[in-house]
Amino acid sequence: MKIINVTPHTIVINGNSFAPCGKVARVDQNNILINTIDGIDIFKTTYGNTVDLPDQSDDTIYIVSALVRSACPDRKDIFSPADFIRDSAGNITGCKGLISN
């Protein structure tokens, strides 16, 4: 099974590193102005189609963001990081596994 990281970050899972593949799967987003409070614009975000997400392949899984995974509930080949591991400063240094749809 091939594992392709379609995020902009190196993903470390139990000590195994997966470098970004060069493309970043994203979800189109549109911010719509809904109000202004004390001079501060308030927006509502709507989400659209995924961008740069490779087509499904039987022998490949793709690591994507949780937002991309959530936008594609029927895709069984996309996963996002689960159970983050943090250093003493709170920075993410890896994860314990992946979440599937």
Helices and strands as residue ranges (DSSP letters): E 2-5, E 11-13, E 16-18, E 26-37, E 40-51, E 60-63, H 66-71, E 78-86, E 92-100
